[in-house]
Amino acid sequence: MVPFLDLTRQYKRIKGEILSATRRVYEKGHFILGEEVSAFEEEFSRYCGVQYGVGVGSGTDALYLALKAAGIGQGDEVITVANSFIATALAISFTGAKPLFVDIDRKTYTMDPNHLELLLKHQRGKGGRRTVKAVLPVHLYGHPAEMDSIIEIGNRYDLIVIEDACQAHGAKYGKRKVGSFGVMGCFSFYPTKNLGGYGDGGMVVTNDKKYDQKLKLFRCYGERKKHQHVLKGHNSRLDEIQAAILRVKLRYLDQWNEERRAKARIYTEKLSPLGIVCPSEKRGARAIYHLYGIKTEKRDSLQAFLKTRGIETLIHYPIPIPLQKAYRELRYGRRDFPLTHQWSQKILSLPFFSEIKKGEMKEVVEGIRSFSKNECDE
Ligand SMILES: Cc1ncc(COP(=O)(O)O)c(C=O)c1O
């Protein structure tokens, strides 16, 4: 049996520190918006190279509240990418705005800036009210999106850029960490993420004090002082237990990301000669391999074959967001996103995490080798 992911192995590495961190919270008896959350906001925003961090209830809420803080709402449009987890688009929809989607870059599977520009030209060409207000690139699978071009296009079209960095804690584009390029960067601390808590959690990071303060109101009932509510805010806060756990794990994040990068190199070295298309890292980018996805023609039969050998795999993502039933009213079709569609038919995420054993990776490689050999023999 080769698990897709086994979080118990990571827990064993840091058990003592986790238990003492959580005990500290129980013994203080303060569970919401206390010292742990403030300290983690400070530590994680510093890690990202930005000034402020606002801990919220999830990555979805981080995106939603960031969009709200930026003033996005009914009648607005926000451009994002067809290949992402649905939460990216849902956050836009929750504000009342309409999501528009663009296709992916052939190499990195993140937003293609050329498609972004084409869509903007098309929208602006229609005349009338300028409805596109923001662009939401996603650093998918831990690979940074093409931020120089996206920021440049954003500036030219007067758009707010908000980053979905939910899968990319610690990934770099040039010398800077993701989350520090847009006016706000949004993170998820869902347990399976490279930096994951033991429950839901998220954070918005920003260099802009105005957004920091707005987000703090939005996450906590719009309350400026006790019983003084200046806007209709939400209840979406990172809790003290999660913050205490995440503070421990943040100290290991770079080491764990390095381990992932080393293991990704092993897979790539062994699988490329078999004709498998492996993830590539764009020049100047430092990916942190949240997932390791290969592209292969006979994806479904390979997945079934690996399953018979006890090897777990997953697909990220089998249905592009605009083709999901939830978005049928937008009337998108496969031909609107040919690369995303093609990718959704061919991608297979292999078992991958910092603690995966070399022997397990070998089994995966051997499984793929046997499958390829059977295919050739047929
Ligand atoms: C790209 C992306 N955006 C947004 C989210 C939403 O994060 P959460 O699950 O913490 O709400 C996720 C995580 O699942 C994600 O992978």
The ligand as an SDF file (V2000), in Angstrom:
LIG
                    3D

 16 16  0  0  0  0  0  0  0  0999 V2000
   -6.2030   26.7890   -5.0140 C   0  0  0  0  0  0  0  0  0  0  0  0
   -7.0860   26.7700   -3.7970 C   0  0  0  0  0  0  0  0  0  0  0  0
   -7.8350   27.8480   -3.5310 N   0  0  0  0  0  0  0  0  0  0  0  0
   -8.6370   27.8880   -2.4400 C   0  0  0  0  0  0  0  0  0  0  0  0
   -8.7060   26.8290   -1.5680 C   0  0  0  0  0  0  0  0  0  0  0  0
   -9.6530   26.8980   -0.4130 C   0  0  0  0  0  0  0  0  0  0  0  0
   -9.0370   26.7000    0.8210 O   0  0  0  0  0  0  0  0  0  0  0  0
   -9.8600   26.0710    2.0460 P   0  0  0  0  0  0  0  0  0  0  0  0
  -10.0540   24.6330    1.7470 O   0  0  0  0  0  0  0  0  0  0  0  0
   -8.9690   26.3100    3.2250 O   0  0  0  0  0  0  0  0  0  0  0  0
  -11.1280   26.8340    2.1420 O   0  0  0  0  0  0  0  0  0  0  0  0
   -7.9220   25.6990   -1.8000 C   0  0  0  0  0  0  0  0  0  0  0  0
   -7.8940   24.5670   -0.8660 C   0  0  0  0  0  0  0  0  0  0  0  0
   -8.4610   23.6160   -0.7920 O   0  0  0  0  0  0  0  0  0  0  0  0
   -7.1090   25.6590   -2.9610 C   0  0  0  0  0  0  0  0  0  0  0  0
   -6.3790   24.5760   -3.2350 O   0  0  0  0  0  0  0  0  0  0  0  0
  1  2  1  0
  2  3  1  0
  2 15  2  0
  3  4  2  0
  4  5  1  0
  5  6  1  0
  5 12  2  0
  6  7  1  0
  7  8  1  0
  8  9  2  0
  8 10  1  0
  8 11  1  0
 12 13  1  0
 12 15  1  0
 13 14  2  0
 15 16  1  0
M  END
$$$$
